[in-house]
């Protein structure tokens, strides 16, 4: 935060009262800066001085790289059982069962992140800062289509996985003209982003490195496409492949700030010069500026003298200086610790539980294996006889000498209880509270307890998803700046107006606040679905049941929900047929219809009679289904007019007239 410096007030001497002006602090500071070479020297002005800084930073970061590699080993717990037996670290009949708790906990947590990213129809939400009521649906859809190119999810999956494993991971946003909007997202990796170990904020570092392993063919492509130094590229390839084996080459993308502006250079530790010399970072962001354009001199037609013309001022797109590193870090969770490398992941949290579970279950299985094997030894009274040395014992052979047989006891079942306890404790700590509740030893688990556990689990996961939301917002805000500039310059087609065929500059040029769409489309949607399900038992018997259920279907099923809701709102056509069948079952109505049918031609009369019969069958079938689902409806249906049987001495309607008329 900048601290304003005010010039000190003048003071008076007590003896003479003369005013003495104090020296200006800013002037004095400026003079000190000019005199101090540490504050003015540019370590990146020459390759030799820059190489010293870069090599020192790489050497300092090697300890963190070792920790990262160890974390990966602990997570996947690769064991070669046969090798351990050959080295006699375990017996030939023993086992080692690795319990990969770290990897299990990581995979349990990942669906929350991926649902947040993928379940929304849009990637981000735009809000016009000057006109919050502006409709931006088309802008959101167009930006989402452009940023969800083939493979766009992979960097997100990797950065989430790396953050969970090590405590933090990162991505780089870069200009990429092969992508639809000229914006690309690349995963860096925990051990490939190199910075001072005591760094708190990556943007405050003077030098940041990104380590890359590239193939020789990729380096050759960089020479042709981006002008890399062919001599140094050849040196890098030759040095790495001296043993006549195909190896990737380790190079570094160096970011550093000079006078607040980010510059980029490409470096290989085994070369004598830059692979690509430093130049300002280019992200495709430009701004319109007034630029003086020189004019061609003209010749005076009278005197013949050459007259210079004043330059004209034109607005041109000029590349904007980039003052920040396009690198974004995703922490696993935040604590009061401030250094980047102090963030811890699941390897740190679960390593000891994983070792305990692995040791416990391996000892239990080995104990069962030993208990199921019979051991034999020679009895003491014949143990010293020399002739027994030549006797061969083995499976299927009868021993000629007396033997003692022994089998160790089976392991205590408390080891399995301990295994279950550690497993439940791990699930609770990992945020899977509902899983832990379902796996308790006692069976007295109520639906309320499981629901409360599920809600608690949602609250725990939402803390980490909130950090992911801020991460999404940061990277796609920069992505929008690049897209906006490229669209305004006409380098990409974006929000094209059909009439003119040009980009909609008025809509694109506005200032927007960008937020992750998952906050609204995923989290709040899930909360709303839960509320609808909670109130459905109350609403289902009211007139609001159909609109309520239609809305719930649209929330739960994003693609097919509208179709289901439309069918539900239109109602089941069989219900209308059943009402018609009940109506026609009234003898008076049937008599009236049949008497009128007698005047119809024979063909039409037969069709009418068949339709009436089909109506009766469909109606009876529908009513039977309703009674089977709700037996209480039987009395109500029987009470309908036309369904009551005549009693008290009255005969039913004239059977002759109720029968379909015969055709002559």
KOLLOSE-120681 format. One record per residue (C-alpha): y negated, z negated, x; residue number from 1. Coordinates in steps of 0.25 Angstrom, whole numbers, always signed. Example, Ala and Ser with C-alpha at 12.3 -4.5 7.8 and 13.67 -1.06 7.14 Angstrom:
     py     pz     px  seq
    +18    -31    +49    1
     +4    -29    +55    2
//
This chain:
     py     pz     px  seq
     +0     +0     +0    1
    -13     +4     +6    2
    -23     -8     +9    3
    -38     -4     +7    4
    -46     -7    +19    5
    -61    -11    +17    6
    -71    -11    +28    7
    -74    -26    +32    8
    -88    -31    +27    9
    -99    -33    +38   10
   -101    -47    +43   11
   -113    -54    +49   12
   -114    -62    +62   13
   -118    -76    +59   14
   -128    -77    +71   15
   -136    -65    +68   16
   -132    -60    +54   17
   -130    -46    +59   18
   -120    -38    +52   19
   -108    -33    +59   20
   -100    -22    +53   21
    -85    -25    +55   22
    -76    -13    +60   23
    -70     -4    +49   24
    -55     -8    +48   25
    -51     +6    +45   26
    -58    +12    +57   27
    -52     +1    +66   28
    -38     +4    +60   29
    -40    +19    +62   30
    -44    +17    +77   31
    -32     +8    +79   32
    -23    +19    +73   33
    -28    +29    +82   34
    -26    +20    +94   35
    -12    +16    +91   36
     -2    +28    +94   37
     +9    +22    +86   38
     +1    +24    +73   39
     -3    +38    +77   40
     +8    +45    +84   41
    +17    +55    +77   42
    +31    +52    +81   43
    +35    +65    +74   44
    +26    +74    +81   45
    +36    +78    +91   46
    +51    +79    +90   47
    +53    +69   +102   48
    +46    +58    +96   49
    +52    +61    +82   50
    +66    +61    +88   51
    +64    +47    +93   52
    +60    +41    +80   53
    +71    +49    +72   54
    +82    +45    +82   55
    +78    +30    +82   56
    +78    +30    +66   57
    +92    +36    +66   58
    +97    +26    +76   59
    +91    +14    +68   60
    +98    +19    +55   61
   +112    +21    +61   62
   +115     +6    +57   63
   +112    +10    +42   64
   +121    +22    +43   65
   +132    +13    +48   66
   +130     +4    +36   67
   +131    +16    +27   68
   +144    +22    +33   69
   +150     +8    +32   70
   +146     +7    +17   71
   +153    +20    +14   72
   +166    +15    +21   73
   +166     +2    +13   74
   +163    +10     +0   75
   +175    +19     +1   76
   +184    +10     +9   77
   +193    +20    +15   78
   +206    +14    +21   79
   +217    +21    +28   80
   +229    +12    +25   81
   +239    +20    +34   82
   +229    +18    +46   83
   +228     +3    +43   84
   +243     +2    +43   85
   +244     +9    +56   86
   +233     +1    +62   87
   +241    -11    +57   88
   +229    -17    +50   89
   +238    -18    +37   90
   +253    -19    +36   91
   +262     -7    +33   92
   +265    -12    +19   93
   +250    -17    +16   94
   +239    -10     +8   95
   +224     -9     +8   96
   +218     -7     -6   97
   +203     -3     -4   98
   +195     -8    -17   99
   +183     +1    -17  100
   +174     -8    -24  101
   +161     -2    -18  102
   +164    +12    -23  103
   +169     +7    -37  104
   +156     +0    -39  105
   +148    +12    -34  106
   +155    +21    -44  107
   +153    +11    -55  108
   +138    +11    -54  109
   +136    +26    -53  110
   +138    +30    -67  111
   +125    +23    -71  112
   +117    +31    -61  113
   +124    +44    -64  114
   +122    +42    -79  115
   +107    +39    -77  116
   +106    +52    -69  117
   +115    +61    -78  118
   +114    +57    -92  119
   +100    +60    -95  120
    +96    +74    -99  121
    +85    +74    -90  122
    +83    +69    -76  123
    +69    +63    -77  124
    +58    +60    -87  125
    +44    +66    -86  126
    +32    +59    -91  127
    +18    +66    -91  128
     +9    +56    -84  129
     -3    +61    -91  130
     +3    +65   -104  131
    +15    +55   -107  132
    +18    +62   -120  133
    +20    +76   -114  134
    +33    +82   -117  135
    +41    +85   -104  136
    +55    +87   -109  137
    +55   +101   -104  138
    +50    +96    -90  139
    +61    +86    -89  140
    +72    +96    -93  141
    +67   +106    -83  142
    +66    +96    -72  143
    +80    +91    -75  144
    +86   +104    -75  145
    +80   +108    -61  146
    +84    +95    -55  147
    +98    +94    -60  148
   +103   +106    -51  149
   +117   +107    -47  150
   +121    +95    -39  151
   +109    +87    -42  152
   +117    +74    -45  153
   +124    +73    -32  154
   +112    +67    -24  155
   +110    +57    -35  156
   +125    +53    -35  157
   +125    +52    -20  158
   +112    +43    -19  159
   +117    +34    -30  160
   +130    +32    -23  161
   +124    +30    -10  162
   +114    +20    -16  163
   +126    +12    -22  164
   +134    +12     -9  165
   +123     +9     +2  166
   +111     +3     -6  167
   +102    +15     -6  168
   +103    +30     -4  169
    +93    +42     -5  170
    +90    +56     -9  171
    +79    +66     -4  172
    +71    +75    -13  173
    +68    +88     -7  174
    +63   +102     -9  175
    +75   +112    -12  176
    +72   +126    -16  177
    +86   +128    -20  178
    +85   +118    -32  179
    +79   +122    -45  180
    +67   +114    -44  181
    +66   +114    -29  182
    +70    +99    -28  183
    +82    +94    -22  184
    +88    +80    -21  185
    +97    +76     -9  186
   +105    +64     -6  187
   +102    +58     +7  188
   +112    +47     +9  189
   +111    +32    +14  190
   +114    +35    +28  191
   +106    +48    +29  192
    +92    +43    +26  193
    +87    +36    +39  194
    +75    +27    +39  195
    +70    +14    +46  196
    +80     +3    +42  197
    +69     -6    +38  198
    +62     +4    +29  199
    +58     -1    +15  200
    +53    +12     +9  201
    +58    +26    +14  202
    +44    +31    +11  203
    +38    +22    +21  204
    +46    +27    +33  205
    +40    +36    +43  206
    +53    +43    +46  207
    +65    +45    +37  208
    +77    +53    +41  209
    +87    +60    +32  210
   +101    +63    +39  211
   +108    +75    +36  212
   +122    +81    +40  213
   +121    +96    +39  214
   +130   +107    +43  215
   +127   +117    +54  216
   +126   +128    +43  217
   +115   +120    +36  218
   +107   +119    +49  219
   +108   +134    +51  220
   +103   +135    +37  221
    +91   +126    +39  222
    +87   +135    +51  223
    +87   +147    +42  224
    +81   +141    +30  225
    +71   +130    +35  226
    +68   +134    +49  227
    +76   +123    +57  228
    +75   +124    +72  229
    +87   +134    +75  230
    +88   +128    +90  231
    +89   +114    +85  232
    +98   +117    +74  233
   +108   +124    +84  234
   +107   +112    +93  235
   +111   +103    +82  236
   +122   +111    +77  237
   +128   +113    +91  238
   +126    +98    +95  239
   +134    +94    +83  240
   +145   +104    +84  241
   +148   +103    +99  242
   +163    +99    +96  243
   +165   +112    +89  244
   +166   +105    +75  245
   +158   +108    +63  246
   +149    +96    +61  247
   +137    +93    +53  248
   +124    +91    +60  249
   +115    +78    +58  250
   +101    +81    +56  251
    +89    +73    +50  252
    +78    +76    +40  253
    +66    +68    +46  254
    +55    +63    +36  255
    +43    +57    +42  256
    +29    +55    +38  257
    +17    +59    +46  258
     +3    +55    +40  259
    +10    +52    +27  260
    +16    +66    +25  261
    +31    +68    +26  262
    +37    +77    +37  263
    +51    +82    +38  264
    +59    +86    +51  265
    +73    +89    +54  266
    +80    +82    +66  267
    +93    +82    +73  268
    +96    +71    +83  269
   +103    +81    +93  270
    +91    +92    +93  271
    +79    +93   +102  272
    +69    +96    +91  273
    +68    +96    +76  274
    +77   +104    +68  275
    +65   +106    +59  276
    +51   +102    +64  277
    +43    +92    +55  278
    +35    +97    +44  279
    +30    +91    +31  280
    +40    +88    +20  281
    +40    +99     +9  282
    +45    +96     -5  283
    +39   +108    -12  284
    +27    +99    -18  285
    +14   +106    -17  286
     +0   +104    -23  287
    -11   +114    -26  288
    -23   +113    -17  289
    -36   +121    -14  290
    -33   +129     -2  291
    -44   +138     +5  292
    -39   +152     +6  293
    -46   +161    +17  294
    -51   +174    +13  295
    -51   +187    +20  296
    -65   +191    +26  297
    -72   +203    +20  298
    -80   +213    +27  299
    -95   +214    +23  300
    -96   +229    +17  301
   -111   +229    +22  302
   -111   +223    +36  303
    -96   +225    +39  304
    -95   +210    +43  305
    -83   +202    +40  306
    -86   +191    +31  307
    -77   +179    +30  308
    -74   +174    +16  309
    -73   +159    +12  310
    -59   +154     +9  311
    -56   +153     -6  312
    -50   +140    -12  313
    -36   +142    -19  314
    -26   +132    -24  315
    -13   +133    -17  316
     +0   +125    -17  317
     +0   +116     -5  318
    +13   +108     -1  319
    +10    +93     -3  320
    +12    +83     +8  321
    +24    +74     +5  322
    +21    +60     +8  323
    +35    +54     +4  324
    +49    +55     +9  325
    +57    +63     -2  326
    +68    +52     -1  327
    +72    +43    -12  328
    +81    +30    -10  329
    +90    +25    -21  330
    +93    +10    -19  331
   +105     +4    -25  332
    +97     -8    -30  333
    +85    -15    -26  334
    +83    -29    -20  335
    +72    -37    -13  336
    +76    -31     +0  337
    +66    -20     +4  338
    +73    -11    +15  339
    +80     +1    +11  340
    +93     -2    +19  341
    +94    -16    +12  342
    +98    -10     -1  343
   +113    -13     -3  344
   +124     -5    -11  345
   +137     -7    -16  346
   +144     -7     -3  347
   +136    -20     +1  348
   +138    -26    -12  349
   +153    -23    -14  350
   +159    -23     +0  351
   +165    -37     +0  352
   +171    -36    -14  353
   +177    -23    -10  354
   +184    -30     +3  355
   +188    -42     -6  356
   +195    -33    -16  357
   +201    -24     -6  358
   +207    -36     +2  359
   +212    -43    -11  360
   +219    -32    -18  361
   +225    -27     -4  362
   +230    -41     -1  363
   +236    -42    -15  364
   +244    -29    -14  365
   +249    -32     +0  366
   +253    -45     -5  367
   +261    -39    -16  368
   +267    -29     -7  369
   +272    -40     +3  370
   +277    -48     -9  371
   +286    -36    -14  372
   +292    -34     +0  373
   +304    -43     +5  374
   +303    -48    +19  375
   +316    -52    +27  376
   +318    -61    +39  377
   +330    -65    +47  378
   +335    -79    +44  379
   +332    -90    +55  380
   +346    -93    +58  381
   +349    -78    +63  382
   +336    -75    +68  383
   +339    -77    +82  384
   +352    -70    +83  385
   +351    -58    +92  386
   +360    -49    +84  387
   +350    -48    +72  388
   +340    -40    +81  389
   +348    -28    +79  390
   +350    -29    +64  391
   +341    -19    +56  392
   +335    -23    +43  393
   +329    -15    +32  394
   +329    -10    +18  395
   +343     -8    +12  396
   +350    -15    +23  397
   +358    -28    +22  398
   +355    -38    +33  399
   +367    -44    +40  400
   +359    -57    +43  401
   +353    -67    +33  402
   +338    -64    +30  403
   +327    -72    +24  404
   +319    -64    +13  405
   +304    -66    +10  406
   +293    -60     +1  407
   +279    -65     +1  408
   +274    -69    -13  409
   +265    -60    -21  410
   +250    -62    -21  411
   +244    -71    -30  412
   +238    -64    -43  413
   +225    -71    -40  414
   +222    -60    -31  415
   +221    -50    -42  416
   +212    -60    -50  417
   +203    -60    -38  418
   +204    -45    -37  419
   +199    -44    -52  420
   +189    -55    -50  421
   +183    -47    -38  422
   +183    -34    -46  423
   +176    -40    -58  424
   +166    -47    -49  425
   +163    -33    -42  426
   +161    -27    -56  427
   +151    -37    -60  428
   +143    -36    -47  429
   +144    -20    -48  430
   +137    -21    -62  431
   +150    -18    -70  432
   +149    -30    -78  433
   +156    -24    -90  434
   +168    -20    -81  435
   +169    -34    -76  436
   +169    -40    -90  437
   +180    -31    -94  438
   +188    -34    -82  439
   +187    -49    -83  440
   +201    -57    -84  441
   +198    -63    -97  442
   +199    -54   -110  443
   +188    -61   -118  444
   +178    -50   -116  445
   +169    -47   -128  446
   +162    -34   -132  447
   +149    -42   -130  448
   +153    -46   -116  449
   +156    -32   -112  450
   +144    -26   -118  451
   +135    -36   -111  452
   +142    -33    -98  453
   +139    -18   -101  454
   +125    -21   -103  455
   +124    -29    -90  456
   +130    -18    -83  457
   +120     -8    -88  458
   +109    -18    -84  459
   +114    -19    -70  460
   +116     -4    -68  461
   +102     -1    -74  462
    +96     -8    -62  463
   +101     +2    -52  464
    +99    +13    -61  465
    +84     +9    -62  466
    +84    +12    -47  467
    +90    +25    -49  468
    +80    +28    -59  469
    +69    +26    -50  470
    +76    +34    -39  471
    +78    +46    -49  472
    +63    +45    -53  473
    +58    +46    -38  474
    +66    +58    -34  475
    +64    +66    -46  476
    +49    +63    -46  477
    +48    +70    -33  478
    +57    +81    -38  479
    +47    +83    -49  480
    +36    +84    -39  481
    +43    +95    -32  482
    +47   +102    -45  483
    +33   +101    -50  484
    +27   +107    -38  485
    +37   +118    -37  486
    +35   +122    -51  487
    +20   +122    -50  488
    +20   +131    -38  489
    +30   +140    -46  490
    +41   +139    -36  491
    +51   +135    -47  492
    +53   +138    -62  493
    +50   +125    -70  494
    +46   +124    -84  495
    +44   +138    -86  496
    +35   +143    -97  497
    +42   +154   -105  498
    +30   +162   -108  499
    +24   +163    -94  500
    +36   +161    -86  501
    +29   +150    -77  502
    +31   +136    -75  503
    +24   +126    -85  504
    +14   +121    -75  505
     +6   +113    -85  506
    +19   +104    -88  507
    +24   +104    -74  508
    +10   +100    -67  509
     +9    +87    -75  510
    +11    +73    -69  511
    +24    +67    -73  512
    +31    +53    -72  513
    +46    +55    -69  514
    +56    +45    -73  515
    +72    +46    -72  516
    +77    +51    -86  517
    +89    +41    -85  518
    +80    +29    -89  519
    +78    +35   -103  520
    +89    +45   -105  521
   +101    +36    -99  522
    +97    +21    -99  523
    +89    +20   -111  524
    +98    +30   -119  525
   +110    +21   -115  526
   +102     +9   -120  527
    +99    +16   -133  528
   +114    +20   -135  529
   +118     +5   -134  530
   +107     +1   -144  531
   +112    +12   -154  532
   +127     +7   -152  533
   +123     -7   -154  534
   +115     -4   -168  535
   +125     +6   -173  536
   +134     -5   -181  537
   +121     -9   -188  538
   +116     +6   -191  539
   +129    +12   -195  540
   +129     +7   -209  541
   +115    +11   -211  542
   +108    +24   -216  543
   +103    +25   -201  544
   +117    +27   -196  545
   +118    +42   -195  546
   +104    +44   -187  547
   +108    +32   -178  548
   +121    +37   -175  549
   +115    +51   -172  550
   +105    +46   -162  551
   +116    +38   -155  552
   +125    +51   -154  553
   +113    +58   -148  554
   +111    +47   -138  555
   +125    +46   -134  556
   +129    +61   -133  557
   +118    +68   -127  558
   +124    +82   -129  559
   +132    +81   -142  560
   +125    +70   -149  561
   +115    +79   -157  562
   +127    +87   -162  563
   +134    +74   -166  564
   +121    +68   -173  565
   +119    +81   -181  566
   +133    +81   -186  567
   +132    +66   -189  568
   +118    +68   -197  569
   +124    +79   -205  570
   +135    +71   -210  571
   +150    +74   -212  572
   +151    +86   -222  573
   +164    +80   -227  574
   +156    +68   -233  575
   +149    +78   -242  576
   +162    +85   -246  577
   +167    +71   -249  578
   +155    +68   -258  579
   +157    +82   -265  580
   +172    +79   -267  581
   +169    +66   -274  582
   +158    +73   -282  583
   +168    +83   -287  584
   +179    +73   -290  585
   +171    +69   -302  586
   +179    +75   -314  587
   +167    +79   -322  588
   +161    +86   -310  589
   +175    +93   -307  590
   +176    +97   -321  591
   +162   +103   -321  592
   +165   +111   -308  593
   +178   +116   -313  594
   +173   +121   -326  595
   +162   +129   -319  596
   +173   +134   -310  597
   +180   +141   -321  598
   +169   +151   -323  599
   +170   +155   -308  600
   +179   +167   -304  601
   +193   +163   -300  602
   +190   +165   -285  603
   +178   +156   -284  604
   +185   +146   -293  605
   +196   +145   -283  606
   +187   +143   -272  607
   +179   +132   -279  608
   +192   +125   -282  609
   +196   +126   -267  610
   +183   +120   -263  611
   +184   +109   -272  612
   +197   +105   -267  613
   +193   +106   -253  614
   +181    +97   -256  615
   +190    +87   -262  616
   +200    +87   -250  617
   +189    +86   -240  618
   +182    +75   -247  619
   +195    +67   -249  620
   +198    +68   -234  621
   +184    +63   -230  622
   +184    +51   -239  623
   +198    +48   -234  624
   +193    +47   -220  625
   +181    +39   -224  626
   +190    +29   -231  627
   +199    +28   -219  628
   +187    +25   -210  629
   +181    +15   -221  630
   +191    +10   -231  631
   +180     +3   -239  632
   +175    +17   -243  633
   +187    +19   -252  634
   +182    +11   -264  635
   +168    +18   -263  636
   +175    +32   -263  637
   +184    +28   -275  638
   +171    +23   -283  639
   +165    +37   -282  640
   +164    +45   -295  641
   +175    +54   -298  642
   +185    +45   -289  643
   +188    +34   -299  644
   +200    +36   -307  645
   +198    +35   -322  646
   +204    +23   -329  647
   +203    +15   -342  648
   +211    +26   -350  649
   +202    +37   -346  650
   +209    +50   -341  651
   +204    +57   -329  652
   +196    +70   -331  653
   +203    +81   -338  654
   +214    +86   -328  655
   +214   +100   -334  656
   +199   +102   -331  657
   +200    +95   -318  658
   +210   +104   -313  659
   +205   +117   -307  660
   +205   +128   -317  661
   +216   +138   -316  662
   +213   +153   -314  663
   +218   +163   -324  664
//
